[in-house]
């Protein structure tokens, strides 16, 4: 399995499907897929897509969002970037570019279509997925995702306790899920409006992760 995963990771790093076989407009810049796959990690961070800083560095979450995410998780950078402990699999592996308002575009759909079922089938050892944002909710929770990010995160205990069916192709047996909002500064207002997130969810998140690492 480890050998198959290594080859899969190499194939992802060489991927150019969003340039050469795009579903809509091709990626407007050279692809630089960013993901961390692991045959031993028990935790997977499943987010949206890299931003421009990560596109330049080639390392996931090397930005303020990553700082906040690590604070939420209660882990150091050393632990976060230890591939033996934590896998990182965004819904889009490459920076998708900007929309006309200057915001990041949604994750490219080519990644999900081409790679994600293969990736998670190759990592059956996962025990916890931190699922961040609407595109990740749609994939990892399937029909059990609520209509909005707020509703999904509000119902985090349901997903964490395994009371959701999801889509069988996306779930590892016994793998729990904690849905999270994106840790971007753009969600500062959401965090202020929903104080239960830091009061109720984050202590469980940190305690669970500490027990696993």
N, C-alpha and C positions, 0 to 999 in steps of 0.2 A: 504493500500500500504506500509506504514512504517513497519508493521509487516512482510509482505512478503519480504521486502528488508533486514530486520534484519536476517531472516532465510537464505536468499540467501548468505548474508555475512558470516554467520556461516558455511554454507556448503562450501564456497570457502576456508575458513581458514582450513578446514579439508581435502581439496582436495589432493588426491594422484594419480590422473589419469595418470600423466606423469611417475610415477613409476610402477603402477600396470597395466595400459592399455596404454602404450606408442605407439605413431604412428610409431616411429623408435626406436632408442636407448633410454633406460630409463634415466631419470634424474640421474646424477652421484652422487647425494648427497640427504640428507633428504629435502623434500619440506618445504618451509616456505613462503606461499602465502602472498603477501603484496598488499593491496588495501584499499581505503577509499571510501565507498559507503555512500550515503546520500539522504534522502527524501526531503531535503530542499535546497541543494546546487544549485546555478544557473550556476556555472562554473565547468567544468571538465577538469582536466589535463590528457591527454591520450597519454602516452609515450610508450616506447619500453618494457623494462624489468628491474627489479632491478639489480644493480651491487653487488659485493661481500660485500661492506660496508653496503648496505641496507639489504642484506641477514642476516648479523650479527646483525644489530640493530632492524630489524623488522619494521622500520619506513621509508616511502618512501622519497627519495631525501635527505637523510642525508649524503651528499657527496658534493664535489665541483660543480658537475653538478647542484645539488639542489640550491646551493648558487647563481650560475649564473642565473638559471631559475627564482628564486625569484627576482633577480635584474632586469631581463627582464620584469617581471610582475609588478614591483614596489610595492611589498608587503613584510611585515615583516613575520618572521617565525610564529608568533602568528596567523596572518590571514591565512597564507598558510595552517597551520595545524588545522584550525577551520573547522571541518567536516560539520558544518551547512552552510558554505559558499562555500567550495571547495571540490569536489570529486576528487579522484585520481585513475584512472583505466588504468594501463599499459596493453599492449597487451599480455605480459607474466607476470603472477603473481609471479613467482619464478625466482631466479637467474638461468640462463640456463647453467652455466659453461663456460669453456674457450675452444677456438679453439686451433689448434696446434701452432698458432703464439702467443698465450697468450692474445688474444682479447676475449671479451665476445661473446658467440654464439648468434644467433638470438633468439627472443622470441619463446618459445615452442608453436607449433600450437595447442596443446591440449586445451590451455586456450581459444583461440578464438572459437574453435569448441564446447567446452562444456559450456562456461559461458557468452560470451560477448553479444550475442543477448538478453539473459535473463536480464543481468545487465542493459543495456540501455533501455529495455522495462520497467524496474522497476523504471527508473528515468526520466519520461517524462517532469519534470519541468526544465530540463537543458536548458539554453539559450545561452551558449557559450562553445565550446570545443577548447582547445588548443591541437592541434594534432601534435605530435612530432615524426618525423622520418618515414622512408619508410613503415614499417609494419603497423604503425598506419594510414598512408595515405591510404594504400590499403584497410583497413577495413572501415574507416570513410568516405572516399571520393569515394570508389568503382571505377567504370569505369571512373570517372571524375578526378582521380589523374593523374598528369602528369608522364612522363616516369622517371624522375629523381627527387631527393629531391630538387635540385636547381630550376628546372622548376616549381615544385609545390609551393615552397615558393615564388618564383618570382611573381607568379600569385595569391598571397594571397588576393588581393582586390576582385578578382572574387569570391572566396570561402566565404570571410567575408560578402560580400554583398548578399550572398544567390544565386548566379548565377551558381549553380551546382546541379545536380540531385542526385548524390551519389547512395547509395543503400538504399531503403526505410526502410529496417529492422534496419539500423544503425543510422537513423536520428530521432531526436525528432522534432516535428512540431515547426517551428520558431527558431530552434537552429542554431546559426551561428558558423562558423569554422574559426580559424586562424591557418594555418599550420606553424610549426616552425622547424628549424634544431635542432639536438640534442645539448643541452648546454654543452656537453663534451669539455674538453680542446683539444681533437682531432680535433675539428672543428675550432680552432683558425685561421688556414690558410684560411678556407672558409669565416670567418667573415671579415678578412682583405681584401679578394678579393671582397666581396660584401658589401661595406659600406652603400648602400641603406637600408640594413636590420635595422641597428641602427638608421639611419636618418629618414626613412619613416614608417617602420612597428612598431618599438617599441613604438613610441609616441602614436600611435593608440591603441596598445595593452594596454598600461598603462592607458590611458584615459578611455577606455572601461571598464577595470576591476575596476577602482576607482568608476565609476558610478554605478557599480553593487554591490559593497561591502559597 
